[in-house]
Amino acid sequence: MPRTKLSRVYAGAATLTIAFAGLTTVSAHAAPSTATAQKDLVRQVERLDRAPVAVKTADGVYVGWRMLGLDPETIAFNVYRDGELITPKPVTGSTNLVDPSGTAGSTYRVSVLTGAVERYATDEFGVWSDQSLDIPLDKPAGGVTKDGVAYTYRANDASVGDLDGDGEYEYVVKWDPSNSQDNSRSGYTGNVYLDAYELDGTRLWRIDLGRNIRAGAHYTQFQVYDLDSDGDAEVSMKTADGTVDGEGTVIGDAAADHRNSRGYVLAGPEFLTVFDGRTGGAIDTVPYVPVRGNVGDWGDTYGNRVDRFLAGVAYLDGERPSLIFSRGYYTRTVIATWDFDGRELDQRWVFDSDEAGDAYEGQGNHQLSTADVDGDQRDEIVFGAMTIDDDGEPLYNTELEHGDALHVGDLDPSRPGLETFSPHEHPAGNGGVIASFRDAKTGEVIWSVPGTKDTGRGAAADIDPTRPGSEAWNVGDGAAWNAPAGYLHTAKGELISTEIPAANFVTWWDGDLTREVTDHAWSAETSTGVPTISKWDPATKSAKEIFRAEGTLSNNHTKGNPSLQADLFGDWREELVLRTTDSTALRIVTTTDLTEHRIRTLQHDPQYREAVAWQNTGYNQPPHPSFFLGAGMRKQDTPSIAYTGEDPAPGELVEAR
């Protein structure tokens, strides 16, 4: 369908040089959204349990639980150990405590008080021996490629969803063969598998994507989300001839082998499939949009740029989730969105840069983000340097071109709405900008960092409580991925330091509201990294390691990301899901630092939850909520959400004591 071509927005349209650090402020002008909200829209989200956790520490037992998205502000909690009340008065200021008399053999239970009524909110739960929980994995056997090269398997990216509607997350993990390839490199690869597991290691199903889906970071982006709002999550991904679903049914032609002599798959049909989260069975399969067509139309003829896929979930109508699957971002870009009613996929709209105009080519990143950037209660797709409105029309295009990292959130709470921060790969083509901090609604460049070389790493989070809002940092002009030198700026663009923390993941981990820096201790000798969490010290302008996940490894080579980061257990702070060194388990690590802050679970903030779903896409990025969470934050609003699935029976009444 034709696309309205908006006026081009050039990063260099208006330039003002600021006195500090040679920084350049660039204004961009974009057509405002014409969409207006007719009513308060309510988003359908998963119904979650309290996800309680108890961990033995040197001080006793740390206990934490969730405050849910729709809990009343007046809610209070009691905690019981071995059947006895241990909270002298109900807990109202946080959702955690340390029980100094708790032991490794204790059992706990949390109750909620609403008015004069007290009911148990959890079953009894035991104590973890340390701050980690292992989910045993059924590691696939290795194999040999058709050219005689042996390979093994390692656990790679993971995601979560309530696959069976019980309020507890199941874990979906992608198995990566040791011969997985970047698109730029030839070679056969082993098959890609996806497994689903309960917390106790029970494997629910395995999907074999087959020989016609190549293994690598850019080929399989899987989305785990409750698409039809029935209370059970589905799993969606690109499939091909020979894909075998979780019930053993083959999609397409089981005998087909479309690989060429260099290991690329540049022929044969391509599909999009929605799988049942309970069984792994295929529910609906449709042709993948867009079709591959002429390989050379995507920027090269050997199979690199044609197979650059992204995926995500967005509330395009403001109430129900839609799927996003795309192809291409170096040159041509096509984004297709889909709705799912429980039986069939229905195409919502398609954006094609060939129809929108040449200016929309080459603007995508190695990831995307979804958020309501224009305040109309419906999500937009932040596709790197451009943003597509909820109706598939371009909202704006900054023409800052491709980048390797992307952060979208309320990064500067002193400004209305959301902001975007991203480093850029092509300063020669975008006016000499290697990183930009932008208004997410209009694309206006609030401030930027000048340079001349590909800048591949950048991050944004509130890591300095002495300065308002988030800080944003990127490695130096053309510097290595792990360079300790670069540019650390305030949300207003003031240069803080040329010494920076790792430009990788950021995690809420300790007890305060600022975010910590998650990276890995990288070994060039083994090409592996051990995940670490560090605290930025504004006084010394250095990061101090506060946690190291020994016995685990980071994912995706030097990218060094966890399999997953999300708010999974206990209060609002985040867990890391990591692969053990031998990939026999997923290890979930959780904080045991006490916090005095009470915040609703981040999983019930739709922007954050969508980010958890798209986190495995391309170059993984950490999730950001729709509100500013950091030092000096204002009180969190109750989200406009409704829980899916059936209302559970009220919890057991607590007997009067």
N, C-alpha and C positions, 0 to 999 in steps of 0.2 A: 504494500500500500504506500502511497506517496507520503513523504514527510515534509512538513513545513521547514524551510531552511531559515534559521534565525540569523540575525546579523552576526558577523564574525567578531569574536572577542579576542583581541590581541594583548598578550601580556605586556608588550612594550607600548601600549597605546598612550599611557600617561605615566611618566616616571618622575619620582621625587627622590633625590638623594638625601639620606639622613646622615648626620655628622658622625655617628658611631659605627665603627667596624666595617665601613664601606658598604653597609647594608643598603639595599634598594627597595623602596616601597613602590609597588606597581598596582595601578588601578585597573580593574577589568569591569566591563559593563555588560549586563545580561538582561534579557527580557524577563520581567517578573512573571511568576506563575499566575495564570488567570483562574485557576481552580479555587472555588470557595466552598467551605464546609457548610452543609445544610443542616447538620445535626452533630451531636457529640457521638463520635464513632467509638465502638467498643471492640477491642481485638480479642479474638478467641485464642486462649493460651492453655497449655497443659496444666492439668490439676496435679499438684505435687504434694508429697508428704513432708514431714518436718526434717527429714534427712539427718537425724541426730548422730552425733559422734562423741565417743568418750575415749580419751587417750591417757595412758599412764605417763606421768612426768615426775620429775624430781620433787615437785611440790604437791603431789597427790594425783588427782585425776582431772584433766581438763574436759569439760562437757560443753558442747555447742549444739544449736538447733536453728532451724529456719524461722524467720518471720516471713509469712507469705504475702503475696502482693495485695490481697484484699482483706488482710487482717485489720480490724479497727485499731485506731490509734490508742484506744484504752485497754487493749489486750495486755494481759499479764501472764506470767508463767511461774509454775512451781516445778521443782525437781525432786524426785524421790530416788533414794539409794536403798536397794534391798528392801523395798516396801516402806521405808521410813522417809518422811519429809525432811529434807536437808536445807531448804531455803527458809530462813527465819521470817522473811516477808517475801511476797511475790516479786519476781524479777521483772522490772519495767524499763530499765535503762539500756539493756543490751539483750542478747540472746546467747550468752555464754557465762561460764563461771569456772572456778577451780575449787574442787572438793578436796580439802587437805586430808580428810580421813578416808578417801577412796583408795581401793586397792585394785590389783590386777584382776581379782576375782569378783569385784562388785558388779551389780547390774543396776541400770538406771531406767527411769521413766520420766517423761516430761508431761505436765498437764497445762491446760490453758484455763484462764479465768476470764469469763465475760460476765460482768455484773456479779451477781451472787452465785453463779453456776460455775462449778469446776469439773472439767472432764479431762480424761487422759487424751493426749494428742499423739502419743507414740506407744508402740509395744515396748516391752522391756528390751534393752540393748546392752551388750557387754562392752568390755574395755579393750581397745587395741593395745598391744604391747609397746608399740612405738607409733610415730606419726605417719605410718604408711599402711596401706592395705593392698595386698596382691590379688589380682584376678587371674587365676591360672588360664593359660591359653593352650589351644590345641594347634601347635605349630605344624604347618604343612610340610610334607617331605619335599626335598629338593628334586631337581631333575636335570636333564641335559637338553640343550637346544638342538635344533635340526642341523646345526653345523658342528655339533660335538662338544659344546662348552657346558661344563657343569655349573649349577647354581644352587644356592640355598635361599632360605627365607628369613626375613626379619620383620617384626611388627613395625608399622609405620603410623600414619595418621589415624586418629580415632575421633568418634563423635558419640553423642548420647541422645537418647530419646526414650520416652516411656512406650516401649513397643507393645506391652500387654495391658496397659491401662490400670496398673495397680498403684500408680503414684510414685514408683521408684524407677530410677533410670536403669536402662540396659545400655551396654557399651558395644558400639560397632567399630571394628578395627579393620584397616586395610593391610593386607600382607604384600610386602614389596620384595620381589626377587632381587638377589644380589647383583644381577646383571641389568637392573632397570636403567633406563637411559634418558638423558636430556634429549629434547627434540633435535638439537643440533648435531647429535652423534648417532651414527648408524649402529646396527647390531640387533640380533634377535634377543628377545627377553623371555623370561618365564611368564606364566600366566599370573594375573592379578586375582587375588581372592579377597572377599569381604566376609567376615564372621560377625555374629551377634552373640553376646555373652550376658548372662546374669552375673551379679556380683560374686556369687560363689564359684564361678568358673563354668557353670552349665552352658554348653554351647547350644544355642537355639537353632542356628542354621549356618550354612556356608554357601555363598554365591561364587561361582567360578566364571570370571569374565571371558575366559577363552583366549585362544591364540590371536584373535583379530582385534583385541584391545591391547595396545602396547603398554608396557610398564614404564612409569616415569611421573615426575611431579606435575606435568601439565596435561596428562591424558585422562585421569579419573578423578573427578570432583564429585563426591557423593554427599547427598543432602538427607539428613535424618530429621523429620519434622512431621507433626500431625497435620496433614494437608487438608483433610476433610472434616476436621474438628469433631471426630467421633470419640476421642480419648486415647486412641492408639496411634503411635507414630508410624509413618511409612518411610521407606528408604528409596531414593531415586538416584539414577546415574545413567550415563551413556553406556549402551550395550552394542553388541554386534552379532553376526552369525557365529554360533557356537557357544554363546553365553549360556551357562546352566544355572537355573535359579535354585533357591533353597529347598525346593521339593523335587529336584532332579529333572525338571522339564527344560528342554533345550529351546532357546530362542533362535529363530532363523534356521539356517542350514548347518547342521552339526558337522558336516564333512568339509565345509568350505575353509580354504586357507588363502587369505588375501594378502599375505605378507610378500613383499618383493625380496630380491636377493640381498638387500641392505638392511632388512628387518623392519622397514616401514610398512604401514598399512595404508595404502593410498588408493585402494579400490574396494569394491564391495559395499553393501548397505550398512548404514549406521542407524542406531535406534536410540530412543529415550524410553526407559522403563521405570515404572513405579512398582516397587515390591512391597508385599505385605510384611509389616514389621514383626508379626508373630511367627510367621512360617518361612519367610524369605521367598515365597512364591510370587511369580510375576502377576500383577493385577492387570496392567495395561502397558502395551508397547506401541509406540508411534515412531514414524521416521524422524530422525534427528533433524532439527532445523537450526542452521541452514545446512543444505547439502554441501558436500565437499566441492563438487563441480570441478573446474579446472584448477589444479593445484597451484599453478603459477599466478592465479589471480590473488593469492593471499600473501605474496611477497617474495617467494622463492619457488624453485621447481623440484626440490629434493625431499620436501616433507617436513620442514621445520615449522614455518609460520602457519601453515594450514591447520595444524593440530594443536593450536593454543586455545584451550577450553577453560572457561570459568563457570561457576555456578553459585547460586544463592537462593535465599527465600526472602520475600518481601510482602508486606500487606499493601498491595496496590490499590485495593478498594477501601483500605482502612479498617477492615473487619476480619477478613479471612486471608490466610497465607497463599501466595502464589509462588510457583517455581520459576527460577531464572536459569537458563542455560545459554551459553554464548559460544561464539567461535571467532577467533582473531582479535588482535589488538595492536600489532605492529603496523599493519596497513588497513585492509578492510576489516570492519567490525560488524557482526550481526548478533543481536540479542533477541532471544525468543522467550516469552513468558507464557506460563501455563497454569490453568486451574484444574483441580482434581476433585471430583465429587464422590469418591469412594469406589467408583467403577471405571471411569474413563478420564483421560486427559483431554482438556479442551484448550486450544490455543487462544490466548488472550490478545496479544499483539506481538509484532516483530519490528524491531528497529534495525535498519540496514544503512551503513554509512554510504553505500553506493547510491542510495536514494536521498539521504540527508545532505550529501555534498562532500567534496574532497577534504574540507576542513575537519571533518569528523573521523578521518582516518588517522591511525597511529596515536590515539589519545588514551588508549587503555593501559592499565597496569597489569602486573602479574597476579592481581587479586582485585576484588571489588568490595564495596561496602553498601549497605542498605540502611536508609534512615529517612525520617520525615524532615527534609531539609528546608522546605518552604512553609511549614506550619499549617498545612491543610489537612492534617491527620492521616494522610496517605503517604506511603513510602516512595522515595525516589531511589534510583540506582546510581551511586557515585562510581562511575566507571573510569577511574583514574583521573585524568585531567578534564573530563566532561561529565555532566550529570544528565540522566534521562528521567523525565517526569513520569509520574505514575501512569499516564496514558500512552506512553511510548514515544512521545515527542521530546526533542531536545529541550532541556531546561536552560542550559548554557554550555558553552565550550570555551575553556580558557586558552586552548591551543598550547598548553605547556608541555604536551606530549608525554610519552611513556615514562613510567617510574617503577621502582621495585618495592616500594612500601607505601602504606596508606593508613592514615588514622583520622577517623571522623567521630566527633563527639562535641560536647560543650566544653571546649578547651579553654575558652576565655569567658567566664561567667559574667563579666562586666559588659559584654556585648549581647544583644538579643540573638537567640537561635544557636545554631551549631557552627563549628569550624572544621576545616580540613587541613591536615599537614601531610606533605609528601615530598620526598626527594625526587629528582628528575635525572633522566639518563642522557638527554640530548640537548644540552645547553646551547649548542651551535645552532639549533633550529628553533629555540623558544625565547630568544632574547637574552641568553646568558644567565639563566636561572637554574641553580642546582638544587634548591629546596624552596617550597612556598607554603605560606600559612594563609588560608583563604576563607572567605565567607562562604559557608556551604550552601547558602540559599541563592546567592547571585554569582558566585565564582570570583568576586572581587579579590584581588591579591592584596591582603592587608600588609604583609611584609614578605620579603624574600631574601634569599642568600645568593649573591652573584658568584659565578664561576665559569669554568670552561670545559670541565671534564665530567664524565659519567660518575654520578654519585649514587651509590647503590644502597645505602643504609640510612634510615632515619626513624625516629620514634617521638612520641608525644605523651606526656603524663605529668601529673603534679608530683614532682619529686623533691621540691624545695618549698617547705612551709613558710618561709620568710617572704615569698613573692606570690602575688595574687595569681590564681589560675594555674594552668598547666605550663610546663616548660616544653620546649621542642628542640630536638637536637639532631644533627646529621654529621656523618663523617666528613672529613675535609675534602676539598675539591679533588676528586679522583683518587682519594685515599683508599687503602685496603679495607675490606669488610670489618676487620677487627681493630682498626686504627684507634688509639686512645685520644687522638687529636681531631678536632673538628670545630663545630660551632654549637654552643648551648645558649638558647635565647629564652627570654620571658615570653609570655603570651602577647605582649605588646611589641615584641621584636627587639628588645634591648639585649645586647650581647652580655651574657653572664660570664662565659668562660670559653676558652679554646681547648680546655680539657673536658672530655665528655664521658658519660657512662656508656656501656655497650648499647648500641643502637639495634636492639632486638625486641624481645618481649618485655612487657611491664605487667606486674602482678600485685594485687592487694594481698599482703601476707602478714605483716606485723600488726600491732594494735592501733596504730594511728591511721589517719585518713589519707596520707600520701601513699604513693604507689612505689613498689620496689622494682628493681631491674633484674629480669630473668635472662640468663645467657647460658653459656656452657664453657667449661674448661677444655679447650680444643687441643687435640694431639695431632699434629701433622703426620706423625709417624704411623699412627693407626687410622687416621682419617675418621676419628670419632671424638665425641665430646661428652663430658659429664655435666649434667644440668646444675646450675648454681642460681642462687638468689642473692642480690646485693642491695645494700642501702646507700643511697647517695648522701654524702656529707657536704652540705653547702659551704661550710667553713673551710674545709680543706680541699674542696673541689675534687673529691675522689670518692670512689665506691668501695664499700667494705662488705666482703662476703659474709652473709649471715646464715646461709644454708647451702649444703651441697648434698645432692641426691646420689650418694655412693651406691654402686650396684646397678645403676641405670645409665642409659645413653640418650642423648638428644637425637633428633631426626633431621633428615634432609641435609646431610653433609655440613657445610659451614653455616647454613642457615640456622642450625642449632635450636630448633623449636621443640617444645614438648609435643607428644602425640595429641594432647588436648589441654587447654586451660579453660576452666569454667568454675562457677560457684556451684559445687556439687554436694558438699557436706557442711553441716553446721551453719554458722552464721553467714553473713554476706561476703566474707573473704573467699579468695579463690584457691582451688586445688590445681595441682599439676598431675596429669596422667602421663606416665613415662613408660617406656619399654625397659624391661630388665636387660642386662648385658647379653643374655642368651635368648632373649625374646620368648621365654617360657611363661611370662606373665606381663600384664599391665600393672604397674605400681602407681597407686594414687597416693600422693603426699599432701598432707593438710597441716595447717598452722596449729600451734598450741599456745600462741601468745594471747593473753587476755586483752580484750578490747572493751572500752566503755561506750562504744557507739552502737546504736540500734538502727539498722537499715534493712529494708525489705530485701528478700532474696533477689539477686541480680537476674536470676533466671526468669523472673516475672516482669522484668523490663523488656518489652518486645525488641528494642534495638539491640540490646545485649544478647538476648536469646537468638536472634537472627544471626548475630556475629559468631556465636558458638557454632551455628549450623554451617556458615560459610568459611569457618576458620581453616578447614583443610584445603581450601581452594588455592591452587597455585603456590605462591610464596606466603605461607601462613602468617597471619597477623593477629595480635591480641584483641580481644573484644573490648568495646567501649560502650557504656550505657548512654541513654539519651539525656541524662542530667549530669551536672558537674559533681563528681565525687572526689573531694580533696579537702585540704585544709581551708577552713572558713566557709565550707559549703552551707547553703541554706537547707532547711528541712525538706526532705524528699517528699514529693507529691505521691498520692495514691495513684497507681497507674489506671488507665481506662481500659480494663480487661474483663473478660468473663472466662471462667474455667470450662474446659470441655469435659465430656463424659458425664456420667451420672453422679449425682450427689451421694457421697458415702453416708452410711448410717452414722449418727452422732457417736462420738467417743464415749466410752464407758464413764459413767458418773463416778467421781471420787467420793468415797464415803466421808461423812463429816468426822472430824477428829477433835 
